[in-house]
Amino acid sequence: MPRRKPCPICANPVDPAYSPFCSRGCRDRDLLKWLGDGYRIPAGPADIDPEGETGAAGLDTPVRAD
């Protein structure tokens, strides 16, 4: 029988009702980390448009209907 991974918050055994967490409390703590600054997704440098959003191909460019 494969061994189950522990709760990622507190390392207790996982409860199937709250999988992959052990309890509602750990599930909620994880959600709060996502909503706050606890978890971050790494990103590269931002693509900066030197023309701005209203440049040659920006939002102010009329759309042709063919």
HELIX and SHEET records of a PDB file:
HELIX    1   1 PRO A   16  TYR A   18  5                                   3    
HELIX    2   2 ARG A   24  LEU A   35  1                                  12    
END                                                                             
